[in-house]
Amino acid sequence: MLMLKGHFGVNRAGHLVVGGCDAVELVRRFGSPLYIVDEQRIRENYRRFCRAFADRWPKVMVCYAYKANSNLAVCKILQGEGAGAEVSSGYELQNALRVGVLGEKTVFNGNCKSRAELRLAISSGTLINVDSIQELRVVERVASRLGRPARIGFRVNPDIKTPTHPHIATGLRESKFGLDVASGQVMKAYRAASKMKDVQVIAIHSHIGSQILDAAPFEEEAEKLMGLVARIKKELGIPLQFVDFGGGLGIPYKPGEKGLPPEELASRVVPVIERVVKEYGIEQPTLVFEPGRYLVADAGILLTTVGYCKERPGMPDWVAADAGMNALIRPVLYGAYHHIEVANKMRAKRVRLANVAGPLCESGDFLGKGRKLPAIEPGDVLAVFDVGAYGLAMSSQHTAKPRPAMVIVNSGKTEIARLRETYEDLMRLDKIPSWLA
Ligand SMILES: Cc1ncc(COP(=O)(O)O)c(C=O)c1O
C-alpha cells in the first residue's frame, strides 16, 4: 500500500510525481543526490497556519524561521506570501533583508549575537530578543553609537517540558536559552531596559522546542508568557506590544502518525491570551509565531541514487545510496524517521527488508533502517520525504562530498534554487602556507 501525503502522486510509469514533475526525470536532468522543494506546498502550509490564527486574533505576525531552510528562493516564496522572518545569524538577517522582508517584520534570536550582527539588526529596525543582561548592555552601547534606538524583547525561560528529542527541547530550566523567571532575572532585565535611553522594550519571547505534536506545552507557554506580560505592566508600567511564542509546531513524519493541526493549536492558545487580556485590562498584543518546520518540511524531498545492494541472510539488506548523513543528518543526530520510497518503483511489491546507508565511512551514515521496500537494484532512485526543513540547512561536506543541488518545482515548472557544489567550491577556502608551497 502506498503511503504518500496528498501533494505527491504517481504517474503511469509508476514514478513518483512531485510538484507536477516526474522525480526520476528530475534526477536525470539535474543529477543525484538532489533536493526538491514544492513551491505550492509551502504556500499552502503558510496560508493554513496564518488562517488558523487570523480567524481568532486580530493582530498576528508570522515570522518564518530561516534556520529551517534559508535558501533564498524558499525565503522569497514566503516573503511573497507576506511572511516575516525569524533569524538567528547575521547571514540569515541579510537574507531576509535581501528578499525584501522589512526590519519591522523580522525578529533576531540567539544566545551569543556578535556586535556586527547587532549593528545590522538595530540599523534595520529588527526586533532583537535579548537573551541575557550582559547582552542588553551590549545592545544599549551599539544602539547609542548608531544613534538609533534598539527595538527589543527578552527571551524568557518558561521551564516547560516538551515531548520531543532532548537536543531540540529548549524551554527547560536547565536549557541555555532565556532569562530565569523564578530567580527574578526577568523582572530585573525589564526594569534595567526601561531605564535605557537607546532601548525600546516592546516584546517578550520564548521558544519551548521543536517537533512538538501536543498542544498542552504551548498552552502552558501562553499561560506563563501572558502572566509575565500582566506582571510587567502592573509592576513596571511597561505595556508590551509583541508576545512572541517562538516556533515548534511539529509534523507527522511516520505514515499514519497524527499531526497537530494549526487550527487546534490556535484554539488552545488564543483563549488563554483572551482571558489574560480581559482579566488584567491590558491592550491586545500582536502575537508573533516563528514556524519553520511546519511551513517547509513536507514540501521537500531528497532524491538519492542506489549504487550497490548487499543481501544478508536473515538480516535486512544494506542498500548504499549516494546521499547519507552529509546530506541529511537528522536520522543519526536525532534518531529521526524519514519515510523512504523507491521513486521509480512506486507500484512494485515491497518484498525486502532494507537498511538504507549513505556513502560515508561511519556507522551513523544511514537514512533509514529496517524498511520494507521493493527489490532494489543499482540505479534505482530513492525518495526521502519531509526533508524541506533542517535537511540541506544542516548538511555538511563530511568526507569532502559536495553538497547536493536544490530544485524548486511548481505545477510542472522547474528551476535550480541552489547549485550543486563542486570540487572547486570545496577547495576555494583552503590555503597552503607559503613555507609549504
Ligand atoms: C528561536 C526559534 N524560533 C523558531 C524555531 C523554529 O522551530 P520549528 O522549526 O520547530 O518551528 C527555532 C528552532 O529551533 C528556534 O530556535
The ligand as an SDF file (V2000), in Angstrom:
LIG
                    3D

 16 16  0  0  0  0  0  0  0  0999 V2000
   14.0420   30.6410   18.4950 C   0  0  0  0  0  0  0  0  0  0  0  0
   13.4850   29.6940   17.4930 C   0  0  0  0  0  0  0  0  0  0  0  0
   12.3800   30.0410   16.8200 N   0  0  0  0  0  0  0  0  0  0  0  0
   11.8290   29.2310   15.8890 C   0  0  0  0  0  0  0  0  0  0  0  0
   12.3840   27.9990   15.6100 C   0  0  0  0  0  0  0  0  0  0  0  0
   11.7350   27.1330   14.5800 C   0  0  0  0  0  0  0  0  0  0  0  0
   11.2710   25.9720   15.1400 O   0  0  0  0  0  0  0  0  0  0  0  0
   10.3850   24.9540   14.2800 P   0  0  0  0  0  0  0  0  0  0  0  0
   11.1390   24.6830   13.0320 O   0  0  0  0  0  0  0  0  0  0  0  0
   10.2730   23.7670   15.1450 O   0  0  0  0  0  0  0  0  0  0  0  0
    9.0810   25.6160   14.0240 O   0  0  0  0  0  0  0  0  0  0  0  0
   13.5300   27.5900   16.2970 C   0  0  0  0  0  0  0  0  0  0  0  0
   14.1140   26.2760   16.0200 C   0  0  0  0  0  0  0  0  0  0  0  0
   14.8680   25.7080   16.7020 O   0  0  0  0  0  0  0  0  0  0  0  0
   14.1000   28.4620   17.2630 C   0  0  0  0  0  0  0  0  0  0  0  0
   15.2000   28.1190   17.9340 O   0  0  0  0  0  0  0  0  0  0  0  0
  1  2  1  0
  2  3  1  0
  2 15  2  0
  3  4  2  0
  4  5  1  0
  5  6  1  0
  5 12  2  0
  6  7  1  0
  7  8  1  0
  8  9  2  0
  8 10  1  0
  8 11  1  0
 12 13  1  0
 12 15  1  0
 13 14  2  0
 15 16  1  0
M  END
$$$$
